[in-house]
């Protein structure tokens, strides 16, 4: 299988499907050999009902790990084939109980013999292999229930892309990016205010010269994110985290979190004890980042910006 040698584990889904298809083809022939008129997809339901106890569709679905609609459709097909019958629950007339019909019970005898021989054949294969596929599948199922393949790929993607992300100190060459990135998100939701123009047009005078700092996120050497640390003249707060902006082109790569973490560390480096933030609850990704970093909402506040409807603080630990 040269294709799988080329793709490696990347094609695990395709390889499992091929194996499943191969087994499914043999399964049809095996059912025919034993005179069991059963579709392979009916197997879990038939197996559960072959024990003789009447069950609800809900209980069957729970036992075999299928969805209720899936089991319901299988039951309909088996009823049409005359293998299953439905009756009302004597203790609760609202529930239907499902059990094998007389035809289904007769087929169950042949099915039992089939199960013995199939189990023996699978045990033989297991003894001839170095790896226990059954245990491996169980391990995979447990791991994927803890964290899905999609979640793991997202993490791998973020880790790979993070190698192209750098957080650097502000330089005059980044002034245009500082203004453009902030103006982009502000005008998308609100309007630019006088305080915005002062800080964005004159960051050296209004932020840096007053004891603050600006950090810039580079992705593949392109400025794609910015965040400022503004010195405050306030009895409680040393610095304000402000002007956080990340280009929509790179959102989802964790750049906002990296920027904020770097700004908090910068505040700590400058001796800051308390950080302040003013924002708007419409900016859900930003608010999520602030909560993640430990910022707490203030119950009472006086807004500086028209758009401000939430203020938060972070007490920096030593």
N, C-alpha and C positions, 0 to 999 in steps of 0.2 A: 504494500500500500504506500506507494511513493508520495501520494498527496498528503497523507497523515505524517509522513516523515518530514515533509516540508513545513507543514503548519504546526506540528507539535500539539501541545495541549490546547492551543487556540481553537481547535476543531472538536473539542470534546462533545459538544451538542450533536454535531453531525455524526460522530462515531457512535455515540449512544443510540441515535436514531437508527443507524444501519444495523446495529446489534439487535435492537428492538424489532425492527422489520424482519430480520432473519428468524428470530424466535417466533414472531407472530405468524409467519408463513408455515413453520413447522407445527405451530399450535393448531391451526385450522386442520392440517392433515391428521394430527393426533386425535382431535375430537371426532373426525370422520372414522378413523380406525376403530375407535371404541363405540361408535354408533351414538355418540352424544351430539345431539343437534343444538349446539350452543355456539354463539359468537364469542370470541376471546374476550371482548369488552364486557360481556355479561358475567364472566368468571367470578369477580369478587362478590357480586350480589347473590349469585347462585350458590356459591360456597357458604355464605352466611346463612341462607335459607335452608340449605341442605341439612343443617343441624336439627331441623324440625320445628323450631320455635317461630311463631308468627311475630312480625316486627313492624314498626312504623317506618316510613321512608326516612324520617328524620334520624331514627336510631341506626338504620342501615348506613346512611350517609356518614354519620359520626364514626361508626365502627370501621368503615373501609377508607375513610379519609377523602371521600368525594363530596362534591357540592350537592345540595338538595335537588336542584334542577337536573343535574346529570343522572342521579339515581332515579328520579321520577321518570325521565325519558327511557331509561333502561327497563324499568318496571313495565311501562306501557308496551314496549317492544316484546317483552317476555309474556305479558298477558295476551297479546295478539297471537303469539306462538303457542299459547295454551299451556305454558310451563308454570305460570303463577296466577294466583287468584287473590282478589282483594275483598275484605269483609269489614264491616263496621266493628269498632271496638265496643265490646259489651259494657264496659265501665265508662266509656266516653264516646257517645255517638258521633262526635265531631271528628274523630280520628279514624283513618282507614288502616287496617292491619293487612300486611302482605304475608303470604305463605305459598309454598309450592303446591301446585295442583296435583291431582292423581298422576297425570302424565309426567310432571316434574319429579315426583317422588320415585317413579319407576326409572327415570333417567338417572336419578341420584345414585342408584346401585352401580351402574356402569361408570358413573363419574367417580365413585369411590375407588374403584379398581384403577381407573386412569390416574388418579392422584398418587396411588402407591407406586405405580411404574414411573411416572414423571419424576417423583421425588427421588427414586432410586437412580434415574438417569442423571439428574442434576447433582446428586451426591457424588456420582462417579466422576463427573466433570470437575467438581470441586477438589476431589482427591488428586486429580491430574494437574492441578494448577498450583503455582507457588503462592498466589494471592487469593484470599477469600473475598470474592466479589460481593457476596451478601453482606459481610461485615463492612466492607468498604462503602457500599451504598448507604448503609445505616449511618456511618460516620459522616458522609457527605450530607445526608439529609439533616443531621443534627447541626452541623456547621452552618448550612445554608438557612436553617430556621433561626439561628442566632443572628446571622448577617447574610443578606441575600447576595447573589453574584453581582447584581446591579450596584449595590452599595459598595462592594469590594472594588468594582471597576471604577466607580466614582473616586474612591480613595486613591487608587493607583494613578488615575488621571491627574488628580490634584497634586500628588507627590511628584509625578513626572514634571508637571508644568511649574511646580514651585522652584525647580532648579533654574528656571529662566526668569525668576522674579528676584529683584534686588531692591532693598530699601536704602535710599541714599539721602544725605542732607541736601537741603535746598541750595541751588545756585541760581544766579541771575538768568541763566539760559532756560530755566524751567518756569519763569514768570508767566509766559504765555499759556503753558499747560495748566498752571495753577489757576489762572483766571478762567480759561475755557472750560475745564472740567467742572469747576464749581458753577459757572454760569449755566452750563448745560442742565444740571439737575435742578437748580433753583428755578429757572424759567420753565422747566417741564411741569412744575407743580405750583409755583408761586410767582412772585415778581422780585426783581432785584431791589434792594433797599440801600439807603445811603451808607450804612455800615458795611454792606457787601462791597460797594465800589471802593471805599477807602482801603479795606484790607486786601482786595484782589488787585487793585491798580497800584497800590503802594505797599507791598508786603514787607519791604525792608523797614520803612518808617513805622508802620503800624503794628508789626509783629516782631521782627527780628531785633530791631534797635531797642525795643522795650523789654528785652530779656526772654523772648519767646523763641520758637523754633518751627521750622516747616520740614516735613519729611516727604520724599517723593518715591513712589513705587515705579520701578522700571520693569517692563515685561519685554524680554528680548531687546533690551536697551532703549525701548520707547517709553516715555513718561505716560502712564495710564492711570495713576492714582496719586492723590495728595491728601495730606492731613496736617493741620496746624496745631501748635501748642502756644496759646496766648497767655502772657503773664497778666495776672489780675491784681487790681488794687482793691482787695476785699478782705474783711476781717477773718473770714473762714477759708476761702479758697485761694490757693496759690496760682493755679493755672486752669485755663479752659481748653478743652479739646474741641476744636472747631474746624470748619471748612474741610470736612471729610468728603471726598469725591472720588469715585472710581468709574472709569469709562464703561459704558454698557457693553462694549466689545469684549471685555475681559471679566465681566461679572460672573461669579460662580467658581472662580479660581482661588478664593480665600484671600484675595488681596486686601479687602477691607479689614479683615481680622488682623492680618500681618501689620498693616499700617497703624491700626489702633494700638496693638501690642507694643510696637516700636515707640509710639508717642508716649504711652504710659511709662515705658522704661526710661525714655528721655526725661520725663517729669521727675522720676525717681532719681535719676542721675543729677538733676539740677536741684535736688533737695526738696521737691514738692511733697506735700503731705495729703492734700485734698485736691481732687480734680472735679471740674464742673462741666456740664454739658447742657446746652439748650437745643432742642430739636422739635420735630413734629411727628405725631403718631402715624401720619400717613406714610412716613419713610420706614416701613416695616423692616427691611433688611438691615438698616442702620441701627434701629432700636434693638433688633435681635443681637447684633454684635455687641452693643453696649451692655445688655443684660448678661451676655456670655462672659464679658470681661469683669463682671461684678458690680457694674453701676446700679445704684438704687434710685428709684423715683423720689423726688422731693414732694411733700404734700402741699407746701405753699411756696409760691415763687412769683417773681415779677419779670415779665418777659422783656427782652431787649429788642427782639424782632417781632414784627406783626405776625409772622408765620409760626412763632413759637407757641406750642401748647403743652410741652413737657420739658421739665428740667430734672437733671439727674446728678448724682455725685458718686465719687469713688474715693474711699479712704485708702491711701497707698500704704501697704504693709512694709515694714522694714525688711 
